[in-house]
């Protein structure tokens, strides 16, 4: 599938902003199953500079500064992306049989370079702190001897069936424990809950940001979306979307990944002045 992606963020300020500096994660990643044919970022008012780099996780990051007085700011990222079915390229149709206990032991022992690299995703992070209730929740699925793949898939399914998608019930600042206790939220909450449950068992999991193609019963379209990637020794990273109870294929466009939302925030920065602000976000994922 080939998609044209447009992600527009508009800030309106109560008072003049004299200057601002922002960082954005809005350029899709180049991956074996995803090729970026075009990627541009346009900012209004015209920035003093816009610079591009790779962050620690290998994501594409753009930084820009506006030094003129302004009452509003618009950042528009446009991409042309070709996405292939992960199962065709990566062999996700083949389900690894390694048990979750053996996988945990291999990661803990840094059995190879991939296990060592994955081990940094074992630990609590700012948006995914250790929550004891998540450990109890995970143990219902991760029974002794069960494969990590099947356990992770069922955990994703449980979150899909047991939690209610409700944009009005949450904000990105809501503590993970509260989102779990309420059993409702949005894709960021569900991804954080699944990651926290996996990490409670000392399994490696990372947060993936991107977009999902709209369709019947699909939640998270026309907005930034989030899902989870789980490391399985000997096989690599496998992705699960607990919001929609699917394993992402060519209907998902990957932007960035990290420990949690804080590592891949679409746009963040600092401003001088401005007072209060309102934010409008529009996302369009159009097959071409």
GIHUQUI-V553507 format. One record per residue. N is the residue number from 1. RES is the residue in three letters. SS is DSSP state (H for helix, E for strand, L for the rest). OMEGA is omega in degrees with one decimal (NA if undefined). D_LAST is the distance of its C-alpha to the last C-alpha in Angstrom with 2 decimals. Layout:
BEGIN
n res ss omega d_last
N RES SS OMEGA D_LAST
N RES SS OMEGA D_LAST
END
This chain:
BEGIN
n res ss omega d_last
1 UNK L 175.1 7.95
2 UNK E -175.9 5.65
3 UNK E 165.7 5.52
4 UNK E -176.4 6.60
5 UNK E 174.3 10.08
6 UNK E -179.3 12.81
7 UNK E -177.4 16.30
8 UNK E 176.2 19.13
9 UNK E -179.5 22.78
10 UNK E 175.5 25.54
11 UNK E 172.8 29.21
12 UNK E -172.6 31.99
13 UNK E 177.8 35.55
14 UNK E -178.7 38.89
15 UNK E -178.0 40.65
16 UNK E 172.0 39.79
17 UNK E -177.9 38.29
18 UNK E 177.3 40.01
19 UNK E 178.0 37.75
20 UNK E 176.3 35.19
21 UNK E -175.0 33.77
22 UNK E 176.3 30.56
23 UNK E -177.5 28.71
24 UNK E 170.4 25.07
25 UNK L -174.8 23.07
26 UNK L 177.4 19.53
27 UNK L -179.3 18.18
28 UNK L 179.4 16.63
29 UNK L 167.7 18.94
30 UNK L -176.4 18.76
31 UNK E 178.1 19.64
32 UNK L -178.8 20.25
33 UNK L -177.3 17.34
34 UNK E 178.5 15.04
35 UNK E 179.5 14.36
36 UNK E -177.8 13.70
37 UNK E -179.5 12.39
38 UNK E 176.8 13.26
39 UNK E 178.9 15.27
40 UNK E 174.4 17.38
41 UNK E 179.9 19.82
42 UNK E -177.9 21.43
43 UNK E 174.8 24.69
44 UNK E 2.4 26.82
45 UNK L -178.8 29.77
46 UNK L -178.8 29.42
47 UNK L 174.8 30.52
48 UNK L 175.7 33.47
49 UNK E 169.4 31.43
50 UNK E -174.4 28.31
51 UNK E -175.8 28.70
52 UNK E -180.0 26.66
53 UNK E 171.1 28.13
54 UNK E 176.1 27.91
55 UNK L -175.9 29.76
56 UNK L -176.7 32.13
57 UNK L -179.8 29.49
58 UNK L 177.3 27.29
59 UNK L 174.2 24.73
60 UNK E -178.1 23.44
61 UNK E 175.3 25.41
62 UNK E 178.7 25.62
63 UNK E 178.4 28.85
64 UNK E 179.4 29.61
65 UNK E 172.8 32.73
66 UNK E -175.2 33.39
67 UNK L 176.6 37.07
68 UNK L 177.7 37.28
69 UNK L -179.2 38.43
70 UNK E 178.6 35.61
71 UNK E 178.2 35.29
72 UNK E 179.2 31.57
73 UNK E 178.7 28.86
74 UNK E 175.5 25.07
75 UNK E -178.2 22.88
76 UNK E 176.5 19.13
77 UNK E 179.0 17.04
78 UNK E -177.6 13.56
79 UNK E 169.6 11.74
80 UNK E -170.1 8.91
81 UNK E 174.8 9.64
82 UNK E -175.3 9.63
83 UNK E 178.5 11.69
84 UNK L 176.3 14.02
85 UNK L -177.5 16.42
86 UNK H -177.8 19.40
87 UNK H -179.8 21.84
88 UNK H -174.1 21.00
89 UNK H -170.8 21.59
90 UNK H -179.7 24.16
91 UNK L -179.2 26.08
92 UNK L 174.8 25.72
93 UNK L 176.0 26.55
94 UNK L -174.8 30.00
95 UNK L 179.8 31.75
96 UNK L -176.8 34.27
97 UNK L -176.9 37.74
98 UNK L 179.8 39.33
99 UNK E -179.3 41.09
100 UNK H 177.9 40.28
101 UNK H 178.6 43.87
102 UNK H 177.5 43.61
103 UNK H 178.9 40.28
104 UNK H -179.6 41.94
105 UNK H 179.9 44.92
106 UNK H 178.4 42.90
107 UNK H -179.8 41.01
108 UNK H -178.3 44.32
109 UNK L -175.6 45.96
110 UNK L -173.4 43.14
111 UNK L 175.0 43.33
112 UNK L -175.9 40.96
113 UNK H -179.6 38.82
114 UNK H 176.6 35.79
115 UNK H 178.3 38.12
116 UNK H -180.0 39.59
117 UNK H -178.1 36.23
118 UNK H -173.2 35.22
119 UNK H 179.1 38.57
120 UNK H 178.1 37.61
121 UNK H 177.7 35.45
122 UNK L -162.9 38.56
123 UNK L 175.3 40.09
124 UNK L 178.7 39.92
125 UNK E -172.8 37.85
126 UNK L -178.8 37.97
127 UNK L 179.0 35.61
128 UNK E 176.6 36.64
129 UNK L 176.8 40.45
130 UNK L 178.0 42.66
131 UNK L -172.9 43.15
132 UNK H -178.7 45.73
133 UNK H 178.9 44.37
134 UNK H 175.9 41.13
135 UNK H 177.7 43.29
136 UNK H 179.9 44.98
137 UNK H -177.9 41.68
138 UNK H -174.7 40.32
139 UNK H 177.4 43.54
140 UNK L -178.5 43.06
141 UNK L -175.8 40.16
142 UNK L 179.4 41.22
143 UNK L -176.0 44.30
144 UNK L 174.2 46.34
145 UNK L -178.0 44.99
146 UNK L -179.0 41.58
147 UNK E 179.0 38.61
148 UNK H -178.7 36.58
149 UNK H -177.2 33.31
150 UNK H 178.7 34.54
151 UNK H 179.4 36.17
152 UNK H 179.4 33.09
153 UNK H 179.6 31.01
154 UNK H 177.3 33.72
155 UNK H 177.2 34.04
156 UNK H 179.3 30.37
157 UNK H 179.7 30.98
158 UNK H 178.7 34.13
159 UNK H 179.0 32.54
160 UNK H -175.0 29.91
161 UNK H -172.8 32.73
162 UNK H -179.7 35.44
163 UNK L -178.6 33.71
164 UNK E 175.2 32.36
165 UNK E -174.1 29.13
166 UNK L -178.4 30.58
167 UNK H -177.6 29.19
168 UNK H -173.3 32.51
169 UNK H -170.7 34.62
170 UNK L 169.5 33.76
171 UNK L -176.2 33.01
172 UNK L 179.9 32.15
173 UNK L 179.7 35.88
174 UNK L 178.8 37.09
175 UNK L -178.6 39.06
176 UNK H -178.5 37.72
177 UNK H -179.5 40.95
178 UNK H 177.7 40.58
179 UNK H 178.7 37.00
180 UNK H -178.8 38.25
181 UNK H -178.7 41.32
182 UNK H -178.3 39.43
183 UNK L 175.3 37.04
184 UNK E -178.8 34.25
185 UNK E 179.9 31.62
186 UNK L -171.3 27.93
187 UNK H 178.8 25.76
188 UNK H 179.0 27.60
189 UNK H -176.6 30.89
190 UNK H 176.5 30.00
191 UNK H 179.5 28.78
192 UNK H 179.4 32.00
193 UNK H -180.0 34.13
194 UNK H 178.4 32.83
195 UNK H -180.0 33.27
196 UNK H 178.8 36.73
197 UNK H 179.5 37.75
198 UNK H -179.1 36.79
199 UNK H 178.2 38.52
200 UNK H 178.0 41.58
201 UNK L -179.6 42.03
202 UNK L 174.3 41.53
203 UNK L -173.5 38.17
204 UNK L 179.4 35.45
205 UNK E 179.4 32.38
206 UNK E -177.5 29.91
207 UNK E -180.0 27.61
208 UNK E 176.5 23.85
209 UNK E 179.2 21.70
210 UNK E -178.4 17.97
211 UNK E 178.0 15.47
212 UNK E 178.8 14.88
213 UNK L -179.7 12.30
214 UNK L -179.7 14.16
215 UNK L -179.4 15.93
216 UNK L 176.4 19.46
217 UNK L 177.7 22.07
218 UNK L 176.7 19.74
219 UNK L 176.0 21.49
220 UNK L 176.6 20.29
221 UNK L -178.8 16.81
222 UNK L 176.1 16.25
223 UNK L 171.2 18.74
224 UNK L -178.1 19.65
225 UNK E 179.9 20.27
226 UNK E 175.3 22.86
227 UNK E -169.0 23.97
228 UNK E 174.6 26.63
229 UNK E -175.8 27.14
230 UNK E -179.3 30.46
231 UNK E 176.7 32.29
232 UNK E -178.0 33.93
233 UNK L 179.3 36.40
234 UNK L -177.7 35.88
235 UNK L 178.2 32.28
236 UNK E -174.8 30.50
237 UNK E 178.5 28.33
238 UNK E -172.5 26.91
239 UNK E -179.7 24.64
240 UNK E 178.1 25.34
241 UNK E -176.8 23.85
242 UNK L 178.2 27.00
243 UNK L -174.6 25.40
244 UNK L 177.2 23.43
245 UNK L 178.5 25.64
246 UNK E 166.7 23.03
247 UNK L -175.3 22.66
248 UNK L 175.5 19.27
249 UNK L -177.7 17.02
250 UNK L 173.7 13.30
251 UNK L 178.5 12.91
252 UNK E 174.3 14.60
253 UNK E -177.1 13.84
254 UNK E 174.7 17.27
255 UNK E -171.6 18.62
256 UNK E 172.5 22.32
257 UNK E -179.2 25.35
258 UNK E -179.0 29.04
259 UNK L -179.1 32.11
260 UNK L -176.6 30.93
261 UNK H -176.3 29.09
262 UNK H -179.9 31.42
263 UNK H -172.2 30.18
264 UNK L 179.7 26.52
265 UNK L -176.7 26.88
266 UNK L 177.0 23.81
267 UNK E 177.9 26.20
268 UNK E -179.7 29.97
269 UNK E -179.6 32.80
270 UNK E 176.9 36.10
271 UNK E 171.0 37.14
272 UNK E -175.6 40.52
273 UNK E 174.9 41.30
274 UNK L -175.5 38.97
275 UNK L 176.3 40.88
276 UNK L -179.6 38.71
277 UNK E 171.3 34.97
278 UNK E -177.1 32.14
279 UNK E 173.8 28.59
280 UNK E -179.5 25.41
281 UNK E 176.2 22.13
282 UNK E 178.8 18.72
283 UNK E 176.4 15.65
284 UNK E 176.9 12.13
285 UNK E -171.6 9.55
286 UNK E 174.2 6.30
287 UNK E 179.0 3.82
288 UNK L NA 0.00
END
